[in-house]
């Protein structure tokens, strides 16, 4: 038996002190239960939020892959079209102004 419990068992408490001790222990028990319940609730909310964020993250990753594939298809289409294009830049640049350099398709692909 720990020293504090040993000391308490040898001390005779008045009925008022016993009542105060009982009420204090009851309040502590209620407070501990309330604290545990709040912690469980908070943990549950965090788990739910984590699951939602994970689903959202996976959806965004899927969208990134889809957009990257579409971008690659468009770049490939432009690169195959460029040799046959009648609108290839000559004296006019990509932006329609002479002596202004526009992006090349190879720079867009990287």
mmCIF file of the C-alpha atoms, coordinates in Angstrom:
data_MODEL
# 
_entry.id   MODEL 
# 
loop_
_atom_site.group_PDB 
_atom_site.id 
_atom_site.type_symbol 
_atom_site.label_atom_id 
_atom_site.label_alt_id 
_atom_site.label_comp_id 
_atom_site.label_asym_id 
_atom_site.label_entity_id 
_atom_site.label_seq_id 
_atom_site.pdbx_PDB_ins_code 
_atom_site.Cartn_x 
_atom_site.Cartn_y 
_atom_site.Cartn_z 
_atom_site.occupancy 
_atom_site.B_iso_or_equiv 
_atom_site.pdbx_formal_charge 
_atom_site.auth_seq_id 
_atom_site.auth_comp_id 
_atom_site.auth_asym_id 
_atom_site.auth_atom_id 
_atom_site.pdbx_PDB_model_num 
ATOM 1   C CA . UNK A 1 1   ? 0.000   0.000  0.000   1.00 0.00 ? 1   UNK A CA 1 
ATOM 2   C CA . UNK A 1 2   ? 1.458   3.429  -0.920  1.00 0.00 ? 2   UNK A CA 1 
ATOM 3   C CA . UNK A 1 3   ? 2.277   5.742  1.983   1.00 0.00 ? 3   UNK A CA 1 
ATOM 4   C CA . UNK A 1 4   ? -0.530  8.202  1.194   1.00 0.00 ? 4   UNK A CA 1 
ATOM 5   C CA . UNK A 1 5   ? -3.186  5.471  1.240   1.00 0.00 ? 5   UNK A CA 1 
ATOM 6   C CA . UNK A 1 6   ? -1.694  4.019  4.417   1.00 0.00 ? 6   UNK A CA 1 
ATOM 7   C CA . UNK A 1 7   ? -1.851  7.390  6.098   1.00 0.00 ? 7   UNK A CA 1 
ATOM 8   C CA . UNK A 1 8   ? -5.455  7.930  4.947   1.00 0.00 ? 8   UNK A CA 1 
ATOM 9   C CA . UNK A 1 9   ? -6.604  4.543  6.240   1.00 0.00 ? 9   UNK A CA 1 
ATOM 10  C CA . UNK A 1 10  ? -5.329  5.305  9.752   1.00 0.00 ? 10  UNK A CA 1 
ATOM 11  C CA . UNK A 1 11  ? -6.959  8.737  9.939   1.00 0.00 ? 11  UNK A CA 1 
ATOM 12  C CA . UNK A 1 12  ? -10.482 8.956  11.261  1.00 0.00 ? 12  UNK A CA 1 
ATOM 13  C CA . UNK A 1 13  ? -12.446 11.509 9.231   1.00 0.00 ? 13  UNK A CA 1 
ATOM 14  C CA . UNK A 1 14  ? -15.415 13.423 10.525  1.00 0.00 ? 14  UNK A CA 1 
ATOM 15  C CA . UNK A 1 15  ? -18.693 12.782 8.710   1.00 0.00 ? 15  UNK A CA 1 
ATOM 16  C CA . UNK A 1 16  ? -18.424 16.260 7.123   1.00 0.00 ? 16  UNK A CA 1 
ATOM 17  C CA . UNK A 1 17  ? -14.895 15.505 5.865   1.00 0.00 ? 17  UNK A CA 1 
ATOM 18  C CA . UNK A 1 18  ? -16.002 12.135 4.518   1.00 0.00 ? 18  UNK A CA 1 
ATOM 19  C CA . UNK A 1 19  ? -18.909 13.821 2.762   1.00 0.00 ? 19  UNK A CA 1 
ATOM 20  C CA . UNK A 1 20  ? -16.617 16.499 1.258   1.00 0.00 ? 20  UNK A CA 1 
ATOM 21  C CA . UNK A 1 21  ? -14.166 13.803 0.150   1.00 0.00 ? 21  UNK A CA 1 
ATOM 22  C CA . UNK A 1 22  ? -16.957 11.737 -1.407  1.00 0.00 ? 22  UNK A CA 1 
ATOM 23  C CA . UNK A 1 23  ? -18.349 14.771 -3.280  1.00 0.00 ? 23  UNK A CA 1 
ATOM 24  C CA . UNK A 1 24  ? -14.860 15.781 -4.465  1.00 0.00 ? 24  UNK A CA 1 
ATOM 25  C CA . UNK A 1 25  ? -14.185 12.251 -5.731  1.00 0.00 ? 25  UNK A CA 1 
ATOM 26  C CA . UNK A 1 26  ? -17.579 12.184 -7.467  1.00 0.00 ? 26  UNK A CA 1 
ATOM 27  C CA . UNK A 1 27  ? -16.899 15.562 -9.164  1.00 0.00 ? 27  UNK A CA 1 
ATOM 28  C CA . UNK A 1 28  ? -13.473 14.294 -10.220 1.00 0.00 ? 28  UNK A CA 1 
ATOM 29  C CA . UNK A 1 29  ? -15.021 11.105 -11.620 1.00 0.00 ? 29  UNK A CA 1 
ATOM 30  C CA . UNK A 1 30  ? -17.583 13.130 -13.604 1.00 0.00 ? 30  UNK A CA 1 
ATOM 31  C CA . UNK A 1 31  ? -14.884 15.508 -14.867 1.00 0.00 ? 31  UNK A CA 1 
ATOM 32  C CA . UNK A 1 32  ? -12.643 12.598 -15.923 1.00 0.00 ? 32  UNK A CA 1 
ATOM 33  C CA . UNK A 1 33  ? -15.529 10.923 -17.780 1.00 0.00 ? 33  UNK A CA 1 
ATOM 34  C CA . UNK A 1 34  ? -16.409 14.200 -19.492 1.00 0.00 ? 34  UNK A CA 1 
ATOM 35  C CA . UNK A 1 35  ? -12.757 14.704 -20.485 1.00 0.00 ? 35  UNK A CA 1 
ATOM 36  C CA . UNK A 1 36  ? -12.511 11.172 -21.909 1.00 0.00 ? 36  UNK A CA 1 
ATOM 37  C CA . UNK A 1 37  ? -15.737 11.647 -23.877 1.00 0.00 ? 37  UNK A CA 1 
ATOM 38  C CA . UNK A 1 38  ? -14.553 14.973 -25.314 1.00 0.00 ? 38  UNK A CA 1 
ATOM 39  C CA . UNK A 1 39  ? -11.257 13.355 -26.299 1.00 0.00 ? 39  UNK A CA 1 
ATOM 40  C CA . UNK A 1 40  ? -13.091 10.478 -28.028 1.00 0.00 ? 40  UNK A CA 1 
ATOM 41  C CA . UNK A 1 41  ? -15.320 12.967 -29.862 1.00 0.00 ? 41  UNK A CA 1 
ATOM 42  C CA . UNK A 1 42  ? -12.342 15.071 -30.941 1.00 0.00 ? 42  UNK A CA 1 
ATOM 43  C CA . UNK A 1 43  ? -10.479 11.965 -32.105 1.00 0.00 ? 43  UNK A CA 1 
ATOM 44  C CA . UNK A 1 44  ? -13.534 10.825 -34.071 1.00 0.00 ? 44  UNK A CA 1 
ATOM 45  C CA . UNK A 1 45  ? -13.824 14.213 -35.766 1.00 0.00 ? 45  UNK A CA 1 
ATOM 46  C CA . UNK A 1 46  ? -10.121 14.178 -36.657 1.00 0.00 ? 46  UNK A CA 1 
ATOM 47  C CA . UNK A 1 47  ? -10.392 10.676 -38.114 1.00 0.00 ? 47  UNK A CA 1 
ATOM 48  C CA . UNK A 1 48  ? -13.407 11.698 -40.205 1.00 0.00 ? 48  UNK A CA 1 
ATOM 49  C CA . UNK A 1 49  ? -11.635 14.852 -41.397 1.00 0.00 ? 49  UNK A CA 1 
ATOM 50  C CA . UNK A 1 50  ? -8.529  12.834 -42.231 1.00 0.00 ? 50  UNK A CA 1 
ATOM 51  C CA . UNK A 1 51  ? -10.581 10.377 -44.290 1.00 0.00 ? 51  UNK A CA 1 
ATOM 52  C CA . UNK A 1 52  ? -12.308 13.228 -46.128 1.00 0.00 ? 52  UNK A CA 1 
ATOM 53  C CA . UNK A 1 53  ? -8.988  14.903 -46.885 1.00 0.00 ? 53  UNK A CA 1 
ATOM 54  C CA . UNK A 1 54  ? -7.508  11.621 -48.078 1.00 0.00 ? 54  UNK A CA 1 
ATOM 55  C CA . UNK A 1 55  ? -10.413 11.073 -50.493 1.00 0.00 ? 55  UNK A CA 1 
ATOM 56  C CA . UNK A 1 56  ? -10.081 14.670 -51.716 1.00 0.00 ? 56  UNK A CA 1 
ATOM 57  C CA . UNK A 1 57  ? -6.321  14.267 -52.118 1.00 0.00 ? 57  UNK A CA 1 
ATOM 58  C CA . UNK A 1 58  ? -6.779  11.086 -54.170 1.00 0.00 ? 58  UNK A CA 1 
ATOM 59  C CA . UNK A 1 59  ? -9.349  12.823 -56.380 1.00 0.00 ? 59  UNK A CA 1 
ATOM 60  C CA . UNK A 1 60  ? -6.956  15.719 -56.949 1.00 0.00 ? 60  UNK A CA 1 
ATOM 61  C CA . UNK A 1 61  ? -4.120  13.319 -57.802 1.00 0.00 ? 61  UNK A CA 1 
ATOM 62  C CA . UNK A 1 62  ? -6.394  11.599 -60.313 1.00 0.00 ? 62  UNK A CA 1 
ATOM 63  C CA . UNK A 1 63  ? -7.284  14.970 -61.812 1.00 0.00 ? 63  UNK A CA 1 
ATOM 64  C CA . UNK A 1 64  ? -3.585  15.898 -62.057 1.00 0.00 ? 64  UNK A CA 1 
ATOM 65  C CA . UNK A 1 65  ? -2.825  12.680 -63.938 1.00 0.00 ? 65  UNK A CA 1 
ATOM 66  C CA . UNK A 1 66  ? -5.772  13.269 -66.250 1.00 0.00 ? 66  UNK A CA 1 
ATOM 67  C CA . UNK A 1 67  ? -4.741  16.862 -66.958 1.00 0.00 ? 67  UNK A CA 1 
ATOM 68  C CA . UNK A 1 68  ? -1.118  15.820 -67.541 1.00 0.00 ? 68  UNK A CA 1 
ATOM 69  C CA . UNK A 1 69  ? -2.278  13.166 -70.022 1.00 0.00 ? 69  UNK A CA 1 
ATOM 70  C CA . UNK A 1 70  ? -4.485  15.715 -71.807 1.00 0.00 ? 70  UNK A CA 1 
ATOM 71  C CA . UNK A 1 71  ? -1.598  18.215 -71.907 1.00 0.00 ? 71  UNK A CA 1 
ATOM 72  C CA . UNK A 1 72  ? 0.718   15.585 -73.373 1.00 0.00 ? 72  UNK A CA 1 
ATOM 73  C CA . UNK A 1 73  ? -1.885  14.661 -76.005 1.00 0.00 ? 73  UNK A CA 1 
ATOM 74  C CA . UNK A 1 74  ? -2.306  18.309 -77.003 1.00 0.00 ? 74  UNK A CA 1 
ATOM 75  C CA . UNK A 1 75  ? 1.455   18.877 -77.209 1.00 0.00 ? 75  UNK A CA 1 
ATOM 76  C CA . UNK A 1 76  ? 1.810   15.749 -79.331 1.00 0.00 ? 76  UNK A CA 1 
ATOM 77  C CA . UNK A 1 77  ? -1.024  16.911 -81.588 1.00 0.00 ? 77  UNK A CA 1 
ATOM 78  C CA . UNK A 1 78  ? 0.594   20.334 -82.014 1.00 0.00 ? 78  UNK A CA 1 
ATOM 79  C CA . UNK A 1 79  ? 4.015   18.835 -82.699 1.00 0.00 ? 79  UNK A CA 1 
ATOM 80  C CA . UNK A 1 80  ? 2.559   16.574 -85.410 1.00 0.00 ? 80  UNK A CA 1 
ATOM 81  C CA . UNK A 1 81  ? 0.587   19.465 -86.884 1.00 0.00 ? 81  UNK A CA 1 
ATOM 82  C CA . UNK A 1 82  ? 3.456   21.968 -86.932 1.00 0.00 ? 82  UNK A CA 1 
ATOM 83  C CA . UNK A 1 83  ? 5.247   20.552 -90.036 1.00 0.00 ? 83  UNK A CA 1 
ATOM 84  C CA . UNK A 1 84  ? 1.999   20.746 -92.025 1.00 0.00 ? 84  UNK A CA 1 
ATOM 85  C CA . UNK A 1 85  ? 0.848   24.110 -90.712 1.00 0.00 ? 85  UNK A CA 1 
ATOM 86  C CA . UNK A 1 86  ? 0.424   26.857 -93.332 1.00 0.00 ? 86  UNK A CA 1 
ATOM 87  C CA . UNK A 1 87  ? 0.487   29.450 -90.546 1.00 0.00 ? 87  UNK A CA 1 
ATOM 88  C CA . UNK A 1 88  ? 4.078   28.827 -89.447 1.00 0.00 ? 88  UNK A CA 1 
ATOM 89  C CA . UNK A 1 89  ? 5.746   31.934 -88.100 1.00 0.00 ? 89  UNK A CA 1 
ATOM 90  C CA . UNK A 1 90  ? 7.966   33.749 -90.569 1.00 0.00 ? 90  UNK A CA 1 
ATOM 91  C CA . UNK A 1 91  ? 8.438   37.491 -90.306 1.00 0.00 ? 91  UNK A CA 1 
ATOM 92  C CA . UNK A 1 92  ? 5.622   37.708 -87.787 1.00 0.00 ? 92  UNK A CA 1 
ATOM 93  C CA . UNK A 1 93  ? 6.201   36.082 -84.475 1.00 0.00 ? 93  UNK A CA 1 
ATOM 94  C CA . UNK A 1 94  ? 3.990   33.908 -82.341 1.00 0.00 ? 94  UNK A CA 1 
ATOM 95  C CA . UNK A 1 95  ? 2.394   37.023 -80.850 1.00 0.00 ? 95  UNK A CA 1 
ATOM 96  C CA . UNK A 1 96  ? 1.777   38.726 -84.202 1.00 0.00 ? 96  UNK A CA 1 
ATOM 97  C CA . UNK A 1 97  ? 4.469   41.365 -83.737 1.00 0.00 ? 97  UNK A CA 1 
ATOM 98  C CA . UNK A 1 98  ? 7.653   41.390 -85.809 1.00 0.00 ? 98  UNK A CA 1 
ATOM 99  C CA . UNK A 1 99  ? 10.852  40.548 -83.921 1.00 0.00 ? 99  UNK A CA 1 
ATOM 100 C CA . UNK A 1 100 ? 8.983   39.214 -80.915 1.00 0.00 ? 100 UNK A CA 1 
ATOM 101 C CA . UNK A 1 101 ? 9.886   35.684 -80.006 1.00 0.00 ? 101 UNK A CA 1 
ATOM 102 C CA . UNK A 1 102 ? 7.095   33.379 -78.900 1.00 0.00 ? 102 UNK A CA 1 
ATOM 103 C CA . UNK A 1 103 ? 7.312   30.014 -77.208 1.00 0.00 ? 103 UNK A CA 1 
ATOM 104 C CA . UNK A 1 104 ? 8.287   26.989 -79.227 1.00 0.00 ? 104 UNK A CA 1 
ATOM 105 C CA . UNK A 1 105 ? 6.259   23.803 -78.848 1.00 0.00 ? 105 UNK A CA 1 
ATOM 106 C CA . UNK A 1 106 ? 9.301   22.051 -77.443 1.00 0.00 ? 106 UNK A CA 1 
ATOM 107 C CA . UNK A 1 107 ? 9.468   24.565 -74.602 1.00 0.00 ? 107 UNK A CA 1 
ATOM 108 C CA . UNK A 1 108 ? 5.775   23.971 -73.845 1.00 0.00 ? 108 UNK A CA 1 
ATOM 109 C CA . UNK A 1 109 ? 6.246   20.219 -73.528 1.00 0.00 ? 109 UNK A CA 1 
ATOM 110 C CA . UNK A 1 110 ? 8.759   20.413 -70.722 1.00 0.00 ? 110 UNK A CA 1 
# 
